[in-house]
Amino acid sequence: MLALSVTPEVMTLCLSPSRPLQLSGFLELLVEYFRKCLIDIFGILMEYEVGDPSQKALDHNAVKRDDSQSLADESGKEEEDAECMDEEEDEEEDEEEGGGKPEPEDRSGTALASPDATADPKEKPRQASKFDKLPIKIVKKNNLFVVDRSDKLGRVQEFSSGLLHWQLGGGDTTEHIQTHFESKMEIPPRRRPPPPLSSTGRKKDQEGKADSEEQQEKSIIATIDDVLSARPGALPEDANPGTQAESSKFPFGIHQAKSHRNIKLLEDEPRSRDEAPLCTIAHWQDSLAKRCICVSNIVRSLSFVPGNDAEMSKHPGLVLILGKLILLHHEHPERKRAPQTYEKEEDEDKGVACSKDEWWWDCLEVLRDNTLVTLANISGQLDLSAYTESICLPILDGLLHWMVCPSAEAQDPFPTVGPNSVLSPQRLVLETLCKLSIQDNNVDLILATPPFSRQEKFYATLVRYVGDRKNPVCREMSMALLSNLAQGDALAARAIAVQKGSIGNLISFLEDGVTMAQYQQSQHNLMHMQPPPLEPPSVDMMCRAAKALLAMARVDENRSEFLLHEGRLLDISISAVLNSLVASVICDVLFQIGQL
């Protein structure tokens, strides 16, 4: 038995088995209901349903089948036309042989035409074309079966599907699911006439048209942090030496854009809803949003049950939906440049109206919160290499974006948990990536997710977390993630090593562990029985930090970065409280450094 309340804040599950997902088809029903709600609210995922016309865009073989079917139809039409032409020729030959037989037809034609001639010419029906006067010819065909044309009546009567459709995250049609019972009929609002354009507005329109015609060069999209912090050579250089000389004057590789004006600076804060003084939501919209949040809460709650993560991580439809929701309507608009004139523009009274088209912002915030929590719960069992690029790329792209996103939305706690909570999107994403990096296949996919400039910012963020002693949870998760990434690829190890303070922060992590272990074993602590200020990191975390240093030391270009820290590593290796496993890895690091 399953009992759930529609209220999004309170969700109750009453299930007889110990594991809810042991119920056959239960997860599939939840995914179908979830997809139907997202289709009605945001208009996404329609192409992933069986029988939808846009489903053909997912299956490349469907296009070939349509082409072959159209060719068959054309050939069928050509055969019909050929048969008609042959029958017409046969009739003409018969008429020529008959000779005087057409005379009765002419008499009957004149007899039939005489009443029309005597009638009033105004009442005579007007002929649409000359072909209406021709007699109707019935073509006899040998085919005894009627051709089925029901697919052209507006309702799809058949569909083509297979294993590939479900592997791509698709599912059955959801037209039968009723998401709300309220009517969608609304009174159309009055439309105000558009205000006339002022002189400045006309000038801006003309300038905008001129700029759109002139700007055909390649542009660069970046944030203000990229422009200020990027070093020369961060972007691939142009082949022309003249552009390289120009790029040396500006640290962001602006030779691609050939001028500073072609850099598209993005705002740190993403696009959000405009807070209107009065925003009325229809009853059906409120009911639909509550049901969608309710289903999302069920999926989130099921992910906490031990054992469900393995089942949920193997469902392509659920993973696809989670990937679509990570960055849904999260866009950074282009930064507006300051006008180069001090003239005050005329203020146009456009009025303040409520945005009825974007009524789903509150619902989207809760859905994104539940999505990140669900991903964090199932990521330990999630193997993204088993899915296609259309499923795994949105997840990795969204996770990496939230890690480097400079907006307050990424770093502040969720609006649904309160200001005193530490649960933020960036923290959940860090936990998700840390769990994903346990599997080597996921590490390869993370390192292969473009662009490389974002990867560098990602490494810098992790290094900053490793150096933050006030947040031990994020510090250890960043340490584990850095260790897995550094061991995954030599290029990643090189990129991590060149980050400011990366090697120093890793060594500081080891030194803090040794210091806290010494504090626990000191006689002073045993005499006063005082608890230590912080618990020392586990032996596994110390080994991960040492292995990250070893992976970076094995790269020849990184060995010069270790010269200033060789003495600190030597002090750690000879510590009496250091575990033997960690000490052996530190000795290997010293051996690699000594091969200069």
C-alpha positions in Angstrom: 0.0 0.0 0.0 1.2 3.5 -0.8 -0.1 6.7 0.8 1.2 10.1 -0.1 0.0 13.6 0.6 -0.2 16.2 -2.1 1.2 18.9 0.2 4.9 19.4 -0.9 6.1 20.2 2.6 4.8 16.9 4.1 5.3 13.6 2.3 4.4 10.3 3.9 5.3 6.9 2.5 3.7 3.7 3.9 5.2 0.7 2.2 5.0 -2.9 3.3 8.4 -4.2 2.1 11.6 -3.1 3.7 12.9 -1.7 0.4 10.3 0.3 -1.5 11.9 -0.2 -4.9 11.4 -4.0 -4.6 7.9 -3.3 -5.9 7.9 -4.1 -9.6 7.4 -1.1 -11.8 7.1 1.4 -8.9 10.1 3.5 -9.9 8.9 3.5 -13.6 5.5 4.9 -12.5 7.2 7.6 -10.5 9.4 8.6 -13.4 6.5 8.7 -15.8 4.5 10.9 -13.5 7.5 13.1 -12.9 8.1 13.5 -16.7 4.5 14.3 -17.3 4.6 17.1 -14.7 7.8 18.5 -16.2 6.2 18.4 -19.7 3.2 20.4 -18.5 5.3 22.9 -16.5 8.4 23.5 -18.5 7.7 21.9 -21.9 10.8 19.6 -21.8 11.3 15.9 -22.3 8.4 15.5 -24.8 10.8 14.0 -27.4 11.5 11.1 -24.9 8.0 9.7 -25.1 6.8 6.9 -27.3 4.7 8.1 -30.2 5.7 11.8 -30.0 6.5 13.3 -33.4 9.8 14.7 -32.1 10.9 11.2 -30.9 12.4 10.7 -34.4 15.1 13.2 -33.5 16.6 10.8 -31.0 16.7 7.7 -33.3 18.9 8.2 -36.3 17.4 5.1 -37.9 14.0 6.6 -37.9 15.0 9.2 -40.4 16.2 6.5 -42.7 12.9 4.6 -42.3 11.0 7.8 -43.1 13.0 8.4 -46.2 12.5 4.8 -47.4 8.7 5.1 -46.6 8.5 8.4 -48.5 10.3 6.8 -51.5 7.9 3.9 -51.4 4.9 6.3 -51.3 6.2 8.2 -54.2 6.8 5.1 -56.2 3.3 4.0 -55.3 1.9 7.3 -56.6 3.9 7.0 -59.8 2.5 3.5 -60.4 -1.0 4.8 -59.8 -0.4 7.7 -62.3 1.0 5.3 -64.8 -2.0 3.0 -64.5 -4.4 6.0 -64.9 -2.5 7.1 -68.0 -2.7 3.6 -69.5 -6.4 3.4 -68.9 -6.9 6.9 -70.4 -5.0 5.8 -73.5 -7.1 2.7 -73.8 -10.3 4.7 -73.6 -9.2 7.1 -76.2 -8.4 4.2 -78.6 -11.8 2.8 -77.9 -13.5 6.1 -78.7 -11.5 6.4 -82.0 -12.6 2.9 -83.0 -16.3 3.5 -82.1 -16.6 6.6 -84.4 -20.3 7.6 -84.1 -20.8 6.5 -80.5 -20.1 9.9 -78.9 -23.2 11.5 -80.7 -25.7 10.4 -78.1 -23.5 11.7 -75.4 -23.5 15.1 -77.1 -27.3 15.1 -77.4 -27.7 14.2 -73.8 -25.3 16.9 -72.9 -27.3 19.5 -74.9 -30.5 18.2 -73.4 -29.1 18.6 -70.0 -27.7 22.0 -70.8 -31.0 23.4 -72.2 -32.8 23.8 -68.8 -29.8 25.7 -67.5 -29.8 27.9 -70.5 -33.4 28.9 -70.1 -33.0 29.6 -66.4 -31.9 32.9 -65.0 -28.1 33.4 -65.6 -27.8 34.8 -62.0 -28.9 31.5 -60.6 -26.4 29.5 -62.6 -23.7 28.1 -60.3 -20.2 29.4 -61.1 -17.7 26.8 -62.0 -14.4 26.8 -60.0 -12.3 25.6 -62.9 -12.6 23.9 -66.3 -11.7 20.6 -64.7 -15.0 20.5 -62.9 -16.8 19.8 -66.2 -14.8 16.7 -66.9 -16.5 13.4 -66.2 -15.4 11.4 -63.1 -13.3 8.4 -64.0 -13.2 5.4 -61.7 -9.8 3.6 -61.7 -10.0 -0.1 -61.0 -7.2 -1.6 -59.0 -6.3 -5.2 -58.2 -5.6 -4.4 -54.5 -8.4 -5.8 -52.5 -7.3 -4.2 -49.2 -8.0 -0.6 -48.1 -4.9 1.5 -47.4 -4.8 2.6 -43.7 -4.7 6.4 -43.5 -5.7 6.7 -39.9 -2.3 8.2 -38.9 -3.3 11.3 -40.7 -6.4 12.0 -38.6 -4.6 13.9 -35.9 -4.2 11.0 -33.3 -1.1 8.8 -33.5 -2.3 5.2 -33.9 1.1 3.5 -34.0 4.7 4.0 -32.9 8.1 2.5 -33.5 10.3 1.9 -30.5 12.9 -0.5 -29.2 15.7 -0.9 -26.7 17.6 2.2 -27.9 14.6 4.4 -26.9 14.8 3.2 -23.3 18.6 3.3 -23.2 18.4 7.0 -24.1 16.1 7.7 -21.1 12.8 7.6 -22.9 9.6 6.0 -21.8 6.0 5.3 -22.5 3.5 8.0 -23.4 2.1 10.0 -20.5 -1.0 11.4 -22.2 -3.2 9.3 -19.9 -1.9 10.9 -16.7 -4.1 13.6 -15.2 -1.9 16.1 -13.3 -4.6 18.5 -12.2 -8.4 18.9 -12.2 -8.7 22.7 -12.4 -9.7 24.4 -15.6 -7.1 26.3 -17.7 -9.6 28.9 -19.0 -8.6 32.5 -18.1 -10.0 35.9 -18.9 -7.7 37.5 -21.5 -6.1 40.6 -20.0 -6.2 44.0 -21.7 -3.2 44.7 -23.9 -1.7 48.2 -23.6 -0.6 49.7 -26.9 3.2 49.8 -27.3 4.7 53.2 -26.4 6.2 55.2 -29.3 9.9 55.0 -29.7 11.8 58.1 -28.6 14.6 59.6 -30.5 17.2 57.9 -28.4 15.5 54.6 -28.8 15.5 54.9 -32.6 19.2 55.8 -32.5 19.8 52.7 -30.4 17.9 50.5 -32.9 19.8 51.8 -35.8 23.1 51.4 -34.0 22.1 47.9 -33.0 21.4 46.9 -36.6 24.7 48.4 -37.7 26.6 46.5 -35.0 24.9 43.2 -35.8 26.0 43.6 -39.5 29.6 44.5 -38.6 30.1 42.0 -35.8 31.0 38.8 -37.7 34.2 38.1 -35.7 34.7 35.3 -33.3 33.8 36.3 -29.7 34.8 35.0 -26.3 32.4 34.4 -23.5 33.9 34.9 -20.0 33.1 36.3 -16.6 34.9 39.3 -15.1 36.9 36.9 -12.9 38.2 35.2 -16.0 39.4 38.5 -17.4 41.1 39.6 -14.2 42.7 36.2 -13.2 43.5 34.5 -16.4 47.1 34.3 -17.4 48.6 34.6 -20.9 48.1 31.5 -23.0 45.0 30.3 -21.2 43.3 30.1 -24.6 44.7 28.6 -27.7 46.7 31.2 -29.6 46.1 32.3 -33.1 48.4 31.3 -35.9 49.0 34.9 -37.0 52.0 36.6 -35.3 50.3 40.0 -35.3 47.5 38.8 -33.2 50.0 37.2 -30.8 51.7 40.5 -30.3 48.3 42.1 -29.5 47.4 39.4 -27.1 50.6 40.0 -25.1 49.2 43.4 -24.1 46.1 41.8 -22.5 46.3 38.8 -20.2 43.3 36.9 -21.5 44.3 35.8 -25.0 42.1 38.5 -26.7 43.8 37.7 -30.0 40.8 35.5 -30.8 38.4 38.4 -30.6 40.9 40.9 -32.1 39.5 43.6 -29.9 38.3 44.1 -26.4 34.7 44.8 -27.5 34.3 41.2 -28.8 34.6 39.8 -25.3 31.1 38.9 -24.0 31.3 39.5 -20.2 28.7 37.5 -18.3 27.1 38.5 -15.0 28.1 36.7 -11.9 24.4 36.3 -10.9 22.2 34.2 -13.1 18.9 35.3 -14.6 16.1 35.2 -12.1 12.5 36.2 -12.0 11.5 39.9 -11.7 9.8 40.4 -8.4 6.5 42.1 -9.2 4.3 43.8 -6.6 1.4 41.5 -7.5 1.7 38.1 -9.1 -1.4 35.9 -9.4 -1.0 32.2 -10.2 -3.9 30.3 -11.6 -5.4 27.4 -9.6 -4.3 24.8 -12.1 -0.7 26.1 -12.0 -0.6 25.9 -8.2 -2.0 22.4 -8.2 0.3 21.2 -10.9 3.4 22.7 -9.1 2.4 21.0 -5.9 2.0 17.6 -7.5 5.3 17.9 -9.3 7.1 18.9 -6.0 5.3 16.0 -4.3 6.7 13.5 -6.8 10.1 15.0 -6.5 9.9 14.7 -2.7 9.1 11.0 -3.1 12.1 10.4 -5.3 14.3 12.3 -2.9 13.1 10.4 0.1 13.5 7.0 -1.7 17.1 7.9 -2.4 17.9 8.0 1.4 16.8 4.3 1.9 19.8 2.0 1.9 19.9 -0.2 -1.2 17.7 2.1 -3.3 20.7 4.0 -4.6 21.8 1.0 -6.6 18.4 0.7 -8.2 17.8 4.3 -8.9 21.3 4.8 -10.4 20.5 2.2 -13.1 17.4 3.9 -14.4 18.2 5.9 -17.5 14.9 7.9 -17.4 15.5 9.1 -13.8 19.1 10.0 -14.5 18.0 11.9 -17.6 15.5 13.9 -15.7 18.0 14.7 -13.0 20.5 15.9 -15.6 17.9 18.2 -17.2 16.9 19.8 -13.9 20.5 20.7 -12.8 20.9 23.8 -15.0 17.3 24.3 -16.1 16.8 28.0 -16.7 20.1 28.8 -15.0 21.6 31.3 -17.4 24.1 34.1 -16.9 23.1 37.1 -18.9 25.6 39.2 -20.8 26.9 42.1 -18.7 25.6 45.4 -20.0 28.3 47.9 -20.9 28.1 51.4 -19.5 26.9 54.0 -22.0 29.6 56.4 -23.2 27.4 59.4 -23.0 26.3 61.5 -20.0 23.0 62.4 -21.5 20.0 61.3 -19.5 17.8 59.0 -21.5 14.0 59.4 -21.6 12.3 57.2 -19.1 9.6 55.2 -20.7 6.6 54.2 -18.6 6.2 50.6 -19.5 4.2 49.7 -16.4 4.7 46.9 -13.9 3.0 43.6 -14.7 3.2 40.2 -13.3 5.1 37.6 -15.3 2.5 34.9 -16.0 4.8 33.0 -18.4 7.4 32.3 -15.7 5.2 31.3 -12.8 7.3 28.2 -12.1 10.3 29.9 -10.4 9.3 28.8 -6.8 8.6 25.3 -8.1 12.0 25.2 -9.9 13.9 26.1 -6.8 12.5 23.2 -4.8 13.0 20.8 -7.8 16.6 21.8 -8.1 17.1 21.3 -4.3 15.6 17.8 -4.5 17.6 17.0 -7.6 21.0 17.9 -6.1 20.1 15.9 -2.9 19.0 12.9 -4.9 22.2 13.0 -7.0 24.3 13.2 -3.9 22.6 10.1 -2.4 22.9 7.9 -5.5 26.2 9.1 -6.9 28.1 6.5 -4.9 26.6 3.8 -7.1 26.2 5.8 -10.3 28.4 4.7 -13.2 28.0 7.4 -15.9 30.1 5.4 -18.5 27.1 3.0 -18.9 25.0 5.9 -20.3 25.1 7.8 -23.6 26.5 11.2 -24.0 23.0 12.8 -24.0 22.5 11.6 -20.4 26.0 11.9 -18.8 27.1 15.2 -20.3 24.3 17.3 -18.8 25.0 15.9 -15.4 28.7 16.5 -15.5 28.3 19.9 -17.1 25.8 21.0 -14.5 27.9 19.7 -11.6 31.1 21.4 -12.8 29.2 24.7 -13.4 27.8 24.8 -9.9 31.3 24.2 -8.5 32.7 27.3 -10.2 29.6 29.4 -10.3 30.4 32.8 -8.6 26.7 33.5 -7.9 25.2 33.8 -4.5 22.7 31.1 -5.5 25.5 28.6 -5.7 27.2 29.5 -2.4 24.4 30.5 -0.1 22.1 27.9 1.6 19.0 26.8 -0.2 16.0 29.1 0.4 14.0 26.1 1.6 16.3 25.1 4.4 16.8 28.5 6.2 19.7 30.8 6.7 21.3 28.8 9.6 21.9 25.8 7.4 25.2 25.1 5.7 23.6 23.0 2.9 24.3 24.9 -0.3 24.3 23.8 -4.0 28.1 24.0 -4.1 28.5 21.7 -1.1 26.1 19.1 -2.5 27.8 19.2 -5.8 31.2 18.7 -4.1 29.8 15.6 -2.3 28.4 14.3 -5.5 31.7 14.7 -7.4 33.6 13.2 -4.6 31.4 10.1 -4.7 31.5 9.9 -8.5 35.3 10.0 -8.5 35.5 6.7 -6.6 35.0 4.9 -10.0 37.8 5.4 -12.6 35.3 5.6 -15.4 33.6 8.6 -13.9 37.1 10.3 -13.3 37.8 9.9 -17.0 34.5 11.5 -17.9 35.0 14.4 -15.4 38.4 15.2 -16.9 37.0 15.0 -20.4 34.1 17.4 -19.9 34.9 20.7 -21.7 36.0 23.5 -21.5 39.5 23.2 -20.0 39.3 26.8 -18.6 36.5 25.7 -16.3 38.6 22.7 -15.3 41.3 25.0 -14.1 38.8 27.1 -12.1 37.5 23.8 -10.7 41.0 22.8 -9.5 41.5 26.2 -7.9 38.2 25.9 -6.0 39.2 22.5 -4.7 42.6 23.8 -3.6 41.0 26.7 -1.8 38.7 24.2 0.1 41.8 22.1 1.1 43.3 25.1 2.7 40.2 26.0 4.7 40.7 24.6 8.2 37.4 26.0 9.4 35.4 23.6 7.2 36.8 20.1 7.8 34.0 18.3 5.9 34.5 20.2 2.7 38.3 20.0 3.2 38.4 16.3 3.3 35.9 15.9 0.4 38.0 18.2 -1.7 41.1 16.3 -0.7 39.7 13.0 -1.8 38.5 14.5 -5.1 41.8 16.1 -5.8 43.6 12.9 -5.2 41.4 10.9 -7.5 41.7 13.5 -10.3 45.5 13.9 -10.0 45.9 10.1 -10.2 43.6 9.9 -13.2 45.6 11.9 -15.8 49.1 13.5 -16.0 47.6 16.6 -17.6 45.2 17.0 -14.6 48.1 16.5 -12.2 50.0 19.3 -14.0 47.0 21.6 -13.9 46.5 21.0 -10.2 50.2 21.6 -9.4 50.3 25.0 -11.1 47.4 26.3 -9.0 48.5 28.8 -6.4 49.2 27.1 -3.1 48.1 23.6 -4.2 51.2 21.7 -3.0 51.5 23.9 0.1 47.9 23.2 1.1 48.3 19.5 0.6 51.4 19.4 2.8 49.6 21.6 5.4 46.9 19.0 5.5 49.4 16.3 6.3 51.1 18.5 8.9 47.8 19.2 10.6 47.1 15.5 10.8 50.5 14.9 12.4 50.1 17.7 14.8 46.7 16.6 16.0 48.0 13.0 16.4 50.9 14.2 18.4 48.5 16.2 20.6 46.4 13.2 21.3 49.5 11.1 22.4 51.1 13.8 24.5 51.3 13.3 28.3 49.7 16.8 28.8 46.5 15.7 27.1 46.3 12.5 29.1 46.9 14.3 32.4 44.2 16.9 32.0 41.8 14.7 30.0 40.9 17.4 27.6 39.3 16.6 24.3 41.4 17.6 21.3 40.2 20.8 19.5 39.7 18.8 16.2 39.7 15.1 15.4 42.8 14.1 13.3 42.1 12.9 9.8 41.9 9.2 9.2 44.7 7.2 7.8 42.8 6.8 4.5 42.6 10.6 4.1 46.3 11.0 4.9 47.1 8.4 2.3 45.0 10.2 -0.3 46.8 13.4 0.3 50.2 11.7 0.0 49.1 9.9 -3.2 48.0 13.2 -4.7 51.5 14.6 -4.0 53.0 11.5 -5.5 50.9 11.8 -8.7 52.0 15.4 -9.2 55.7 14.6 -8.4 55.8 11.9 -11.1 55.2 14.6 -13.8 58.6 16.0 -14.8 57.4 19.5 -15.2 56.1 19.6 -11.6 59.2 18.6 -9.8 60.5 22.1 -9.6 57.4 23.1 -7.7 58.4 20.7 -4.9 61.8 22.2 -4.2 60.7 24.7 -1.7 58.7 22.1 0.2 61.3 19.3 0.4 62.2 20.1 4.0 58.6 20.0 5.1 58.0 16.6 3.5 61.2 15.3 5.1 59.9 16.3 8.6 56.6 14.6 8.0 58.2 11.4 6.8 60.3 11.0 10.0 57.5 11.7 12.4 57.0 9.0 15.0 53.2 9.3 15.0 52.8 9.0 11.2 51.3 5.8 9.9 53.7 3.5 8.0 51.5 3.5 4.9 51.5 7.3 4.7 55.3 7.4 5.5 56.1 5.0 2.6 54.2 7.2 0.1 55.9 10.3 1.4 59.3 8.6 0.9 58.3 7.8 -2.7 57.5 11.5 -3.2 60.9 12.5 -1.9 62.5 9.9 -4.2 60.7 11.4 -7.3 61.8 14.9 -6.3 65.4 13.8 -6.0 65.5 12.6 -9.6 65.9 16.2 -10.9 
